[in-house]
Amino acid sequence: MADTKKRSARRSDTTTVHDLTLQRGNGGELHQVAEEGQPVLTTAHGVPVADDQNTLKYGERGPALIEDFHFREKMFHFDHERIPERVVHARGYGAHGYFETYDSLAEFTRADIFQRAGEKTPAFVRFSTVAGSKGSFDLARDVRGFAVKLYTKEGNWDLVGNNIPVFFIQDPIKFPDVVHSVKPEPDRGFPQAQSAHDNFWDFISLTPESMHMIMWIMSDRTIPRSFRFMEGFGVHTFRLLNENDESTFVKFIWKPKLGLQSVVWNEAVKINGADPDFHRRDLWDAIQAGDFPEWELCVQLFDQDFADSFDFDVLDPTKLIPEEVIKPIPVGRLVLDRMPDNFFAETEQVAFMTQNVPPGIDFSNDPLLQGRNFSYLDTQLKRLGSTNFTHLPINAPKCPMHNFQQDGHMAMRNPVGRANYQPNSWGEGPREDPKRGHRSYRDEVEGPKVRLRAESFADHYSQARQFYSSQTAVEQKHIAMALTFELSKVETLAIRERMVAHLLNIDEALATMVAENLGIREMPEAADAAVSPRDDLEPSAALSIIQNGPESFEGRKLGVLVSDGCDADLVEALRSALAEEGANIEIVAPKVGGVEASDGSFIEGDQMIDGGPSVLYDAVAIIVSPEGAEKLVKEATARDFVADAFAHCKFIAFVEDARPLLDKAAIEIDEGVVQIESAEDISGFIEMCGKLRLWAREPKVKL
Ligand code: HDE
């Protein structure tokens, strides 16, 4: 019996498949053979491998042999490939670039990076979501991390910020609680990458200090169009110290060159299905195309007198200083121009730490910052497994460094010589330098040892109210809809009501709208406020996305739905007009191979309709033939393409022949739906697309 199952050994022969020279093994399997100049596969110990297709066995169908060191080593390494994901900000995407200093800031800081105009400092940036796991989707409603590592000539400076200038909590002891509450609930293990569940809103509704942050996360800031269209904030107040150790307080802000842009919620939900890597792909594509994203670093500088007289405590991380009160000054620009060679080695293993500051930059007593300075070192050991994580190229400084730290797991930098301590008599090794070294601000601190929250931190609603009143009507509506959506997923009625009680302290109309949308029949009393919310804070236009949107279509993407028989000249004219604008185009066709245009030319597709829904584009054009339209009206994905673009208030260009498709998708022609028949019509359409969306349409498509 056994013999009948036995495969007859085949003769070895050589074959060529798609330029690869392959050799057939005894079982018929194909081996890739090293050609001249190609390296030979080896074990990790350098032993050349003869066969990487078959384990070592007794007989062709017999048991495997433990002696197979190559198999054992290969599987051992594979089994250990994963390291723990970050406990927060697990899903991230990074890129290399540089920071270029505009002018010397020597008056305020002795930080080397700010001494010389035009100086370029290598940088690595990692953007992230906070709550989701590594494999979650990019368009979760979530804060985005904006962590920047600057490899300065006097050590690494990590500015570990977010795309929102305030935070949920005032004291670091609450960090594990806020993070636990937003993560999947521990008994059921869901929901993934969502704040829309009971635990999160339970914690938030019991934590009034989070209300300002809640206004931000319910705004469209948490569903950005791409990393390239978002701001970054250092959040805390830091100090700059000059040569004489004189201190100036500073807040750091990154401003994107392309302006601010977000998507709408219904779009975000669909993008997550259509392309869970939407933000990653966007950054990758832009950098590969040489369209390097850019941000300006701005500083808000102020002194102790301002801090003493400002409406809020500058040490309170739930508060910001409006840009109209202290104007941000641009001090340099950040350009991202290179993707990592290896995602794991760089993006995954990069270790950001708030305590990495060079001489000339120092901390304030913001309690959250002080807590972070402890946490970030601790977490790297857990994640990267060795105190020697600074030996990894992505974390190592690019300036000379010397110390007596030695040994430990995986030590790569091993000192030579006799002295491994100082002082020593051997004249060996580095010594400290009080002049060049990092010096802390000589802060005078006194008071009893207490567990207390400062009275100056007690106003939890005024800036939340200021944020809301600084938004356009469209943005205010989005906040109300987001709160409604999130709280509709909360099953416990008391939690919904508690949130409405907080909203009453922020804006009565907002609270009423959310209560009505949720079907709450009896309006609760306003929550007790430790300090009465103020209504005298001026609205700040800088807090709105729409008022700080892009000025052109640059850096964005048009999706063009085409069919056989479409007008090739028109597609070509769109393509060149967009290239001139610095914008991108993708052709969406019934078959990804492409379509044959009316002049017999062939237009290649970038996506088939199922793979290129309109949520992936900033605006769309429908260029089809009468026969094409006739076919596409029967195709649900084509109807969705048009209907979604309309529902998401996008600008739509169409040719007359596309009308049946527009009618089938129930499109009402408005000023954002424009007919284009020739190259002359295109420039007006692209100029129109420069605006974010046709918000005037929204009341027609959203209750
Ligand atoms: Fe973080 N945070 N955080 N955080 N954070 C981490 O460090 C922590 C906070 C931020 O791309 C962890 O390496 C505490 C504020 C970013 O690798 C951890 C507190 C802001 C990233 C940690 C905060 C941030 C992290 C997890 C309150 C905006 C991702 C993995 C006291 C200013 C960095 C890691 C990257 C990551 C702790 C609050 C931003 C556990 C204890 C406020 C962008 O150390």
Residues whose N, C-alpha, C, O or C-beta is under 5 A from the ligand:
A	BS01	HDE	R86 V87 V88 H89 G92 R126 S128 G145 F146 A147 V160 G161 N162 F167 P172 F175 F233 G234 V235 V350 F352 L368 G371 R372 S375 Y376 T379
